[in-house]
Amino acid sequence: MEHMDEQWLELIGKQEQMEKQEALKAALTPENVSQAIQAGELTLGDEVITFQRTEVVPDQVFMFVPDSFEPMPEEYARIKYPAERRPQIIYTDETLEINLTVNPTNNRMVNHEMEQFVQDLSFLIKRMQPNAKWLGEGVREVGGRKMGFYEFTVPVLDGVMYNGIFFIELEGKGLFFGLNCMERYQEQWRPIALGIMDSLHINPMEREEGDS
């Protein structure tokens, strides 16, 4: 009888775990994530992630950033990101393992040529990261303009890292966003990254006419 009780408890435990996984998948659908982020609160089981609308380019671009994220300490940023590729803004969680970046550049970019930029940049990344596992690339519609993106995982010293890179044209130049995290966080944070990008607010007053 005791053995049967143990089997029954194990079966109940497995069922509860499956139900939690199904609930998590439902919470992480693109529609739910985007709506929740813009409402300021995303519930994932017992975890609640709150977001704050944050100005990342003065008067022009606003992004929803998790309240628990803080600017990455400069000494850690110098270690994690080579100087020539260090983003201008880096938000990170308390573990320093989930990072959200913003990087305005002087690189020329044109909204209606975004598909070509995606092809060119992904070609360069694939050459620079031959060990990367490519997850996807393409163009999304965000804030009335095109957003290019590519996603991949790459081996690092302590495991495998997910990288999601997103970019838009702003005043004729490339504005890049990114989310990177260790692979164990990817299932949760990949859809959150997409939701954050879908929720970008770009000041329409700054749009270049004829650049659609």
N, C-alpha and C positions, 0 to 999 in steps of 0.2 A: 504493500500500500504506500509506504514511504517513497519507494522508487517511482510509482505512478504519480505521486504528488509532485515530485521533482520534475518529471517529464511535463506535467501539466503547467507548472510555473514557467518552465523553459519555453513552452509553446506560447504562453501568454506574453512572455517577454519579447519573443520574436515578433508576435503580432503587433505589439505596441511599438516596436522599433520600425516595423514596416509602415504603420500608420503615421508615425512621426516623419519618416522620409517622404511619404506621399504628400503630407501637409506642407513640408518644406518646398517640394517641387511646385506645388500649387502657389505658394507665396512668392516663388521666384520666377513666375511667368513674366514676360516683358511688360505686359499691360499693367499688372499689379505692381511691379517694382517701380515703374515710371510714375504711376499715380501716387504711390506711397511716398516716394522721395519728394515729389513736389508738395505733398501734404505735410512733409516734415517728419514722418515717422514710418519705419518699416518694421513690421513684426514678423519674426522668424522663430516660431515655437515659443520658447521661454526667453528668447533674446529680442530686445527692442533696440533698433538703431535709429537715432534721431539725426536729422540733417539741418544744416543752417545755410540759407542762401548767402553766398559769399562773393564779393567783388574780386575777380582775379585779374581783370584788365580794367583800369580806372574808367568808369562811366560807360564801358562798352560791353564787357562780358561778365556774366554772373553764373556761378556754378554751385550746386548743392554739395556741401562737404559734410561728412559725418562729424557730429559734435565732439566725438571722442578723439578725433584726429588733431594733431598739433603740428606746427612747422618743424621739420626735421632739424635736429641740432647740427650746427655747421660742421663740427668735428666729425660727425658720422657721415654727413653728406659728402665730405671730401674723400672718405674711404670708399663709400658705396658707388659714387659717380665720378668718372674721370673728368677733369676740369673742362676739357673741350666739349663734353657731352652733358654737363651738369644742368638739369632744368633750373629755370629761374625760381620757380616755386615748388616746394616739395612738402606735402602733408603726409604724416605717418601715424599709425596707431601706436599704442603703448608698447607693443612688442618690437616695433621698428621693422616688421616683416610685411606689412601691407602699406603700399605707398601710392599716393595720388599726386600726379605732377602736372604742372602747367609751364609751357615754355614758348613765349613769343620769340620769333626769329626774324632775321632780315632776308630769309630765303623767299624769292619771288614765287607767288602762287596765285592762280586764277581760278575762280569758282567754277566756271563752265569747262575747265580742263581737268577737273578733279580725277576723273577716271584714269587719265594718262599719268597723273602724279602718283596714284596708287600703284599702277603697274611699275613705274620707274623706281619708286621707293622700295617696294617689296622685292624687286630684283636686286637692289643694293643690299638689303637686309639678308636675303638668302645667300648672297656671296660672302657677307661679313660673318654670318652665323651658320656655317654649313651643318652644324649639329642640331639646328633648331627643328622642332616638329611644328609644321605650319597648321594652324587651326582655321584660318580663313582670312579673306580680304574683300574689300568692296567699297561701296559708297552708300551712305545713308542720307536721309533728308532730315535736317535738324534746324529749327529756328528759321525756316524759309530759305535755307541754303544747303549746299552739299557738304557732307563730312566724309572724308576718306578714313579708312581704318584698316589695320591688319592685326592679327593675333597669332601668337606662337608661344611655345614653351621651349626652354633651353636649359641644358644641364649647367649647374653651378657647383661650387665647391661643396656645399652642404645639401644638395638635392637637385630638384628641378623647379624652375621659376616660370610662372605665367607672365606674359607681357601683352597688354592690350594698348595699342597706339592709335590715337584718333587725331584728326587734324582738319582745320577749316582755313579758309582765306579770310583775312581781316586787313582791309586797306591795302590789298595787293601783296600781302606777305603771309607766310605760313604761321599759324598758331597751333601748337601741338599740345595734346593732353595725353596722359598715360596712366595706367594702373598696373602695377606689378606686385606679385605676391608669390609665396611658395606654393607649390602644386597642391598641398593639402588644404589650402584656402580657396582654390580655384572654383570649385563647384558653387560656392556661395558668392564669391566676389566678382566672378566674371559677369553674371547678369546684373549685379549692382553697378559695375563699371558702365555697362551699356545703358542702364537706367539713368545714371548721372549724366552721361553724354546726351541722351535724349532730352534731358531736362535743362540743358544749357539755355540761358537767355542771352541773346545777342542784340544789343541796342540797334533797332532799325534805322536810327538817325545816322549811324556810321556806315551804312551800306553804300557801296559804290554803285551808282546807277549803271544799268546795262551789264552788270556782272552776275547775271543769273544763269 
